[in-house]
Amino acid sequence: MTPEGPAGEAARRAIAGRVLAAVEDLLPEMGRTYQAEIAEYARIDPDQLEQEVLRTSRRFIEEYFGPLSTGRSDVEVDLSDLSRAGRRRLEMGISLDSSLHAFRLAGRETWKAVVDAIEPGQEGALAELAAGWIDYMDRASSSFAEGYLTASHEHLRRLDARRSAIVDALLEAGDWGEVAAVAARFSIQLAPAYRPVLLSGPDVMVRIDLLLQQAAPGTLAGRRGDKVLALLSDGVAVPHRLAKTAQAKLATFGRAVTPGPELAAEVRHVEAVLVAADRAGHTDGVFGPDDLLLEQLLAGSERVSRDLAAQVLDPLIAQDPDRIFVTTLRTYLGCGSVPETAAHEMVHANTVAYRLRRVRELTGLDARIPTDATLLVLALAARGGTAR
């Protein structure tokens, strides 16, 4: 066993020196191991393997064993190179999992070199070397991963900004000349027509990459406030499938129209439909341009909608805390039949007639008169889910 104190330190210093001396033989073996065990590394050409990967492996070994070989075990290890290497692996298109796998392989191969460097009587130095090496491996891989993830987040922010910039520029284009300028500015090929789909939900932002992967080629997507606006380039694409991929709670879509002012107008309409669906009390579903027509009409005139609901419904709701009259009124307006309403509400027809009479007394509107029924329908639609 190697004693502690000066003799133990001397043993560790000697072992570290032998590991450093073996680096030139160790690195090629590491490179072969990386390429044999990691598919992404197998595709790296020899020059890049040498200049990028093995250069990092060299620094990885030297940063730890260099100070040990001179007896400076208390020197703070500089991990900035490993952080930069993490950024470079992202730029090289290597996944974080594969990169960290390479780190584990480097740690394994280096430790083999440590064991090979031990001479008789120095076995006792292994325990302290192992503890220090494990701690260093943990800090080095964390620094590498931090560099990789920071670069990844920066890349995603740039990508997200570019996507949104393309969509915004396309919607701001005033004519075909400006549409062509958008295509030239962003070096993209635009489709002859796009179908806008507006997606709302807590997870739509983080699923935009998956959405684009599964959508037809040429589909554009970007942020629209806290929502995602997708412009489908394929006329046969199914908005419902897109909404499912994005895990959208609410989604609305429009008709396929040409880029420029017509597309901008269609996007505004899709946004209005989403507002109408929300006001109508819908918390999920996919709605197209022919859905929620009454709600769309009311959403187009917010003041009229608000005043109508207040004048018609407020007096009724004030005397109907359990919403019995409102529920019966909704059912009757939906079918136009007292017997059918009674069957649906599971009450006597006379009870339905009484409740409709109370509605007339409280609102001044008779649900059996078409013009009055129209106002009641509009008022209920204007108040949406709050009048249930």
Sequence and secondary structure as in RCSB ss.txt:
>XXXX:A:sequence
MTPEGPAGEAARRAIAGRVLAAVEDLLPEMGRTYQAEIAEYARIDPDQLEQEVLRTSRRFIEEYFGPLSTGRSDV
EVDLSDLSRAGRRRLEMGISLDSSLHAFRLAGRETWKAVVDAIEPGQEGALAELAAGWIDYMDRASSSFAEGYLT
ASHEHLRRLDARRSAIVDALLEAGDWGEVAAVAARFSIQLAPAYRPVLLSGPDVMVRIDLLLQQAAPGTLAGRRG
DKVLALLSDGVAVPHRLAKTAQAKLATFGRAVTPGPELAAEVRHVEAVLVAADRAGHTDGVFGPDDLLLEQLLAG
SERVSRDLAAQVLDPLIAQDPDRIFVTTLRTYLGCGSVPETAAHEMVHANTVAYRLRRVRELTGLDARIPTDATL
LVLALAARGGTAR
>XXXX:A:secstr
   STHHHHHHHHHHHHHHHHTHHHHHHHHHHHHHHH HHHHTS HHHIIIIIIHHHHHHHHHHHHHHHTT TTS
    HHHHHHHHHHHHTT  HHHHHHHHHHHHHHHHHHHHHT  TT GGGHHHHHHHHHHHHHHHHHHHHHHHHH
HHHHHHHHHHHHHHHHHHHHHH  SHHHHHHHHHHHT    S BEEEEEESTTTTTTHHHHHHHS TT EEEEET
TEEEEEE  TT  HHHHHHHTT SEEEE   B TTHHHHHHHHHHHHHHHHHHHTT  SEEE TTSSHHHHHHHT
 HHHHHHHHHHHHHHHHHT TT HHHHHHHHHHHH  HHHHHHHHTS HHHHHHHHHHHHHHHS  TTSHHHHHH
HHHHHHHHGGGG 
